[in-house]
């Protein structure tokens, strides 16, 4: 199967079966999402969603968070990974939002990446989810699944994966495709034990094509 056809079938399947795929992080506004995404680094969305309700109550906007003590933030997020660094990043992010952006989360990638704790992946999430821009955030799920399916070839870094996906997916589908890949990786195409027997896109998957005879006895 040529790559163009693989992309066509990938988009056709998920746009039909998961047309409304979205982030599983819980938020009400751009500020809450940027907090959640910073917390989600090396941490599950489930854990983040346990932490954030109390966090949002204590710090409902960037203005309150910008005045917080590191120790207070740490106490609220200590059950997630790297709470020391994230506490500092969250306060730094809020301070810059207040001082440089009047407390409003910016929409441009360059401006987003100026914020402490906001790298390219986080900026892409905000651009995609909040502003519906054709931005592809590449986390471990997107990196793994896109390579397994065969959407990317020889992409060795998150950036090269991002560029290849954006090049081949029509703009209107990119924001959703990010979530298609994440959710497929989280629940079906798992890192250590991919659930190929449950997968509905084996007909276009290079990994399945390569591993089917040995794994599923279908040779």
N, C-alpha and C positions, 0 to 999 in steps of 0.2 A: 504494500500500500504506500503510495507516495504521500509525502508530508501534507500537501494541500488537502488531500482527501481525508487524512486522519484528523486534521483540524476541523474540516467541515462536519464530519460525523460526531466529533467531540461536542461541538457547539450545538448541533442538531439534537443530540441526546439530552444534554443538560438544560438547554433552553426550553425543551418540552417537559422534562421531568422535575426540574428545580428552577423554574423561572423567577422565583422570588428569593433565591438564596441570599443570605445576609450574614453579617457578623453575629456570633453568639455572645459577644460582650454586651452587657446591659448598660444603657446610657440614655440620657434625655436630651443632651445638647453637645455641641462640639467640645466644650471644656471637659465634660464628663468622659467623652470618648478618648480624648488625648490622655487623660489620667489613666483610664483603663488599659489603653494600648501600651503605655509606659510600664505599667504593672505587669502586663502579660509577657514581657520578655523572659524566656526560659521558665514560664509558669503557665499553668493551664487556665483556660477561660473560666472553667468551673470555680477554681480557687479565687480568681479575680472577682467573679460575681458574688462571692461570699464576702469579700473584703469591702467592695466599693459602696454598698448602701450606707454603712456607718461613716465611711470616708466622705461621701457626698453630703451627709447631714452635717458633719463637723466643718467641712470646707466646701460650701455650696457654689463657690465661684473662685476664679483666679485671685480676686482681691483678698479673700480670707486666707487662701493658701499661701499667698505671697508674704503674709505676716506670721506664718506658723514657725514654730521651733522644730528642728530636726527630730528631737526626741518625741514630740507629740505625733508627728507623722509616722515615725518608726513604730510606735505602739499600735497604730491602726493597721499597718501593712506588714508586720513582722512575720506573719505566717506565709508570705510569698517569698520567692527566691530573691536573693540580693537586696534585702530591705534597707541596708545602710546606704548603698549607692542610689537606690530608687528614691529614698527619702530626700536626698540632696538634689537629685534631678527634678523631682516634682516641685520642690520649693523654688529651685532655680528657673524652671519652666514658667511657673506662675509669676515670679518677679519680672521676667522679661515680657510676658504677655501684658502685664500691667504697665510697665515702663515704656515699652516700644509699640504695643498694639492696642492700647486702651482696654486691655482685658479681653479682647476679641481674638479668637483663633484665626490666624491668617489662612488664605486659601492657596497661596503660591508655595511650591516645593522649596524654593530657595529660602524663603522666609521661615517656613516650618522647620527646616533643618538648622536654623540658627538657635532654636530653642534647646536648652539643656535636656538631655535624655531622648531627643528626637533625632534618630538617624534616618537614613533613606527609606527603610522599610516602614517605620512609623509614619513618616511623612506621606508615603504612598497610601497607607491605610486611610489617613485623614482625608487626603485628596479624593480618594475613591469613594469612601463611605459617606462622608459629609457633603462633598462638593460634586460627586458623580463625575469626576474627571477620569479619563482613560489611563489610570495609574495602576500598575501591577506590583503589589507588595509581595516579595518572595520570602516566605519563611521556610522552615524545614519541610513542611508538608508540600508546599508548592514546588520547591526544589526537587524533592524526591518523586512526587507523582508525575510531574511534567516529563521527567526523564524516563520513568518507567513506561508511561504510555507511549512515549516516542514523539511528544510535542517538541522536545528540545533534544538536540544532538551535540554531544561534546561540550556542553555548557558546564564549565568547571566552577563558576562562582554565582552567587545570587544575582549580581548585576548582569552577567551574560545571559542568565536564564530570563531575567526580566526583559531584557532587550529583545530576545528571540520571541518570547511570548507576545509582547506588544507589537512586534513586527508582523506576526501572523494571525492575530486575532483582531477582527474588525472592532473599531473603537467602541461602538455601542455595546459590545459584549464584554469588554475588558473588566469593568467593575464587578460584574457578576461572575466572570470566569475565575477571578481571584478566590471567591468564596466556593465555587464549584470544586476547585482543586484542593482547598483547605479541608472542606467537609468530606470529600472523597478520601483524602489521606487520613483524616481523623477517625472515620468510622468503617472504611472498607479497605483501602490500600495502605494498611498500617505498616510501619517501618519493619518490625521484626516478624510479623505474621500476616502478610497480606491475605485478605479474605477473597481470593479469586473465585471461589465457588459461589460467592454471593454477588459478585460484581456483574453489573449490567453492561459494561463496555469492554468485555474481553474480546469482542469482535474487532476492536481497533487498537488493542493494547500489545505493544511489542514485548513487554515483560511476560505476558501470558503466552504469547506465541512461542517464546523461547523456552519457557518452563513447563508448558502444558504436558508434554509426553511423560516427563519424570514425575511431576507432582500430582497429576490428576488421572494418570492411566488411560489417556485418550489417544495414545499413539496407535 
